[in-house]
């Protein structure tokens, strides 16, 4: 097992290095003069970037000072996002390079053809005649001089020397800017156009995605009809928030924005469906204090996500309880109109604290509507078997960074939005925060207000 792990790690490290070398070559080496300041600076960036990324990922382990985690997280994870879109943009550029070269070659050949046309070409027939006369006269002049000289010599009784004019030198067919100079200059131009466009696209994409994260999640509203929901609960609003990921990157200020956004919706109930934090309760206790300000008529409920078990689930469950949130650890509470249940995340199975649907839903009255809080969508089949009407989940981030949504589809039944599985509906939030790079592309963060609708209304 150790040997396999070492081999896999070596292959991944080699691939990581090879991709960085490719991007460096296209973006730095092919566009800058050898030994120039720009090349040296770009090379330093391409060495420091991956080192910071690996440092940021390594620093997430236990025992690393939280301040060091914060110092490494921003530049390290931002580089990961920037490198991803540099790589994708340059790969697209590879497909465009041949077309760009052909276009430049056509324009250049057209320019060379125009340069071969005389700049003072005759414009009228008279000009052409005059030109022909001038050429004839210039041709006759040396011949007349030679003939006169010959007659004079003959009169003296001796043959005089005949002067033979050398033909004018043939024009050099090679242009002044030959292939040896034109070729490399064209390649440099194409490399700079493709590299500059790739850099602009990558920086713009990452910049916009980072701004969207720091601005905070937007409110999304969704109406979900439930067949067994009584008329008295028609219009009941649940504010669903997942994947806040308070940690080295998103701190107390971000948590406060999330709380303010939720409270502004004035929900009847708040559901925090896992991955609240990225870090220990000791380090992040001050950052999550704003959660104590959450207000809803029927309270705020919490279930664990996989990152709670990575960060230490037990201390965090106690912490959220101190903040006024009600943890549902494979448990259920009966509200006036429906049952609200919650199960632990599947990551808890490693600590014998995984989801227990029988404990949470086994002995309930199935004539009542049931709403389940479960961090990961993958437990939807268990929810269907236990007669759940609506499951609220997160975990996927909607893919967070395009094209990550395609990878997320391989591991999750639903990546984002509302879908039906038998008699059970599953809603998956894209989440409020981020994990890893503080960037979202194609998967904007959200807080969803789910409004329950009774078919009897």
N, C-alpha and C positions, 0 to 999 in steps of 0.2 A: 504493500500500500504506500509506503514511504517513497519507494522508487517511482511508482506511477505518479504520485503527487509531484515529485521533483521533475519528472519528464514533462508533465502537463504545464508546470510553472515555467520551465525553460522554453517550451514552445510558445506560450503566451507572451513571455518577455521578449522573445525574438520577434514575434509578430508586432508587438508594441513598438520595438525599436525600428523595425523595417518600415512601418507606416510613418513614423516620425521622420525617418530619413527621406522617404519619398516626398513628404510635404515640404521639408527643408530644402530639398533639391529643387523642386518646382518653384517654390516661393522665394527662396533666398539665393541659392547658387546660380540658378539660371537667369536671374534678373539683376545681379549686382556684379561690379567688377571685382576681380580677384584681389584680395588684400585690402579692400575698401572698408571704411568705417561702417557702412551699412551692412556689409556682409558679416563683419565681426559682431556687430550688435544683434543681428538676426540670429546668428549661430548661438550666441549666449542665451537668447530667449528660448531657442529650441532645445537647449540643454536644461535650463532652469525650469521650464514649464513642466515637463514630465517628472522631474525630480520633486517639484512641489505637489504634483498630483499624487504621486506615490506616497509622499509624506503625509498628505491630508488623509488618505485612506488608512494608512498605518496608524495615525494618531488617534483614530476612533477607538482603539483598544483601551482596556483598563490600565490604569497606572500612569497615563499620559496627562500632564497638567492641562487643565481646561484652557488656560490662556494660550498655550502652545497650539491646542486644537483650533482655537479661534484665529490665530495668526496664519496657520497653514490652510484653513478651510477655504477662505474666500479666493485667494489666488490659485490654489491647487484645483479646486472644483471648477472655477471659471475657465481655467486652461482646458480642462476636459471638454467642456461645451464648445469652446472656441476651436479646438483642434478637430472635433467631430465635424463641424460645418466647414472648416477649411478643407478637410479631406473630401467631403462630399462635393464641395464646389469645384475643387481641382479635378476630381474624377469626371464631372460633367464637362469641365474645360478640355479634358483629353479628347472627348468626342468632337469638340468644336475646333480644335487646333487645325486639322487638315482643311476644313472649309475656310478658315481664316487665312491660312497660307495660300490657298488657291486664289482667294479674292485679292490678296496683296500682289500675287504674281501677275494676275490679269491687269491690274491697275499699272503695275510697273512696266509690263510689256507694252501696254498702250502708250505710256509716257515715252518709252524708248523709241517707238515707231514715229511718234510726232516729232521727236528731236531730230530724226534723220531727214525730215523735209526741209529744203532750203528756206531760210528766213526771208529772202528777198526774191521770191519767185515772180516772174513776169505776170502782169495782170491783163495785158492787151496784146493783140497781134502785132502792133507796131513795136511794142517793147521786145517781143520775141525776135522780130526782124533786125532791129538795132543790135540786139545781143549777138545775133548770128554774124552780122557785119563786123562787129568788134572782134569776134573770135577769129574771123577770116583774116582781118587786117593784122592781128597779132601773130597769126601763123605765117603771114607773108613776110613780115619784117626780117626775120633772120635769113630767110631764103634769098631775098633781094640783096642783102648785104653780102652774102656768100657769092652770088652770081657776079656782082660787080667786081668783087675781089678776084674772081676767077678770070674775068675778061681782062683785067689789068695785068694779071700774071701771064696770060697767054700772049698779050702784046709784047711782054718782055721775053717771050720764048721759053717760058718755064711753067710747069704746072704748079699752081699755088695750093697750099693746104686747104682742105675742105673741113669746115667746122660742123661737127655733128652735135646737135643738142640732145642732152639726156632727157628721157621722159620724166614727167613730174612724178614724184613719189606717190605710190598707192596709199590710199587712206587706211589707217589701222582699223580692222574690223572689230577689234575688241573695245567695248565702251570704256570710258575713263573709270567708271565704277564697275569693275569686273565682277565675275561670279565669286571670287574669293572674298571680296569685301561685301557684296550685296547679300550673299547667302547668310553669313553670320548676323548681319544687321537685321535681316528679316526675322531670323529665328529669335533674336533678342527682343524685337518689337512684339512678336507674337507672345513670347514668354511674359513680357511685362504687361501686356493687355490681359492675358488670362490670369496671371498672378494677382494683378491689381484688382480685377473684377472679383476674383475668389475672396480676397482679403476684405473687400468692401461688403460683399454679401454676408460673409461670416461674422464680421464685426457688427454689422447692422442687425442681423438676426439675433445674435447673442445679446446685444444691447437692448433691443426691444423686448426680448424674453425676460431679461433681468428686471427691466422697468415694470413689467407686468406683475412679477412676483412681489417686488418691494411695494408696489401700490396697494397690494392686498387683494383678497378674493372678491369677486363680484357676486351679487345675489342672483340665483337662478330659481325660478318658480315653476312648480310642476303640480298638476292635479292628477290624483290617482284614484279612480273609482274602485270601491271594494264592495263585493256583493253582499256580505253579511254585516256591513257597518250599519249601525242603527241611525235613524234619521237625526237623533239628538247630537250625533258626532259629525254631521255633515259640515264641512269647512274646517275641521280640526287641522291645525297647522303644526308640523314638526320641522324644526330647523335642524338639518343634517349637516354636520361638519366632520370631516375626516382628515387624517394625514396633515396635521398642523406642523409637526416636526420642529417644535421648539428645540433649539440646540446651539451649536457653535456659530451657525450662520444666521438663523432667524431667532431673535431674542425676545426680550420683554416688550419692546415697541411693536413688534409684529403681533405678538399675542394680544396686545391691547387693541390693535386694529381689528383683529378677528372678533374679539368680544364686542366691540362697539358695533360692528356690522351685524352681528347676530341679534343683539339687543334692539337694534333699530327696526328689525322685522317684527318685533313683538309677537313671538311665537307662543303657542300653547305649551309646547314641550321642546326641549333641546336634546339631541342625540349626538354624542361625541363617539364616533365609531372607530376608535383605535388610531395608533401611531401619533399619539399626542406629542411625544418627545423623542429626541435623539441624544441621550446622555443620562447621567445618573441624577437621582433626586437631590443629592447633595450639591451638585454643581448648578442644577437648573431650577431649584426651588424658588429663587427670586424671580426668574423669568416667567414662571407660570402663575404668579400671584394674581394677575388680572382675571384669571378664570373665576375667581371668587365673585366677580361682578356679574356673572351670567344670571339672567332673570327670565323665568318662564312660569306660567300659571301652574303647570303640572310638574315642574322641576326639570333638572338636567341629569341625564343618564350617561354612563360611560361603559364601554367594553374595551378590552385590551386588543392591541394589534401586535404584529410580530416585533416591532421595535421596542415595545414595552418589555418583552422578554429578553431582548438584547441588552436593554439598559437596566434591567432589574425590576421585574413586575411587582413583586410584593411591596417594596418601598413606594412605588408609584401609585399603587392602588390605595395605600394609606394616605398618600399625599392628596390625591384627588378627592378622597372622602373628606379630608380636612378642609378642602376648598369649597365644599358644599355639593359636590357631584355625587351621584349614587352609582357605584359600580354594580354591574349585573354580571356576576361570575357564575355562569351556567344557572341563571336564576330568572324568575319571572315576577312581574308585579301586575296586579289587576287594577286597571284604570276603569272609570265608570263605563266607558263605551267599548273598550277592547283590552286585550292582554298585550302587555309589552314584555318581551323576553330578550335576553342577551346571552351569548355564549362566548367563552374564551377563544382566543385566536389559536389556530392549528399549530403555531410555533410552540405553544405551551405544552404540546405532547412530549417535547424533549424533557420537560420537568414534571411530567405526570399531571399537568394542569390543562390539558387540551379541552376542546369543546365536548360537552355532554348534553346532547339534545334530549335524551330521556329525562334528565334531571330538570332541564329548563322547560320542557314542553310536554313531558309524558303524561301527566295526570290532569291536564287542563280540560275545560269544557269546550269541545270542538264546535259547539254552536256559536261561540263568540269569535269575533274577529281577532286575529293575532298578527302582531307586528314584531319582527325579529331584528335585533341589532347583531351583526356579525361582520367582523373586519374584512375578511376575504370572501370574494364572490364564489370561490370554489366549493363552499359548503351548501350551495343551493339545492343539490339533490337531497341532502338530509332535511332541508327545510320543506321540500315538496313532500317527502314521506311523512312528516309530522304535521301536515295540514296548515302550514303557515300561509297567510294571505299576502304578506308583503315583507320582503327582506331588504334591509338598508345596509349597504356596504361601502367600502372605499378601497384602499390598498393599491389600486392600479395606477393612480395619478393620471389616468387617461393616456398613459404612455409617456407623459411629461415632455420628452424631447422627440419630435418627429425625426426619424421613422420608428421610434421606440414603440409606438402604438401597435405596429405589426408584431413585434416580439411579445408585447403584452397579450395579444390575442391568442398566442400559442399556449399561454399558461392560465388564462382566465376565460370563463364562459361568456362574460360580458366585460368590456373594458370601460365603458361609460354609458350612462343613460338608463332607460327603463326597458326591460324586456320581460316576456312572460315565459315561464316554464311550467307547463301543466296548469294547475289552478293557482300557482304562486307567481307573483310578480317580483322581479328583482330590480332594485334601483342601485346603481353604482355611481358614487360621486367621484369627480376628478381630484377632490381634495383641496385644502386651503393653502398648504405649504409645498415644500419640495424636499426631496432627498438627494444628496449629492450636489450637483451644480445648481446654483440658485437661479435657474433659468427654466422657462416653459416655452415650448414652441409647438403650436398646433394643439395644445391641451390647456386652455386657460383655467386657472384655479377658480373654485366656486364654493359658495355656501348655498345649499339648496333648501328652499322652503317647500316641503311636500305637503300639499293640501289634500286631505282625505275627503272623498266624495261618497255619499251614500246613494245607492241606486234606488232607495225608497224615497228620496227627497223629491 
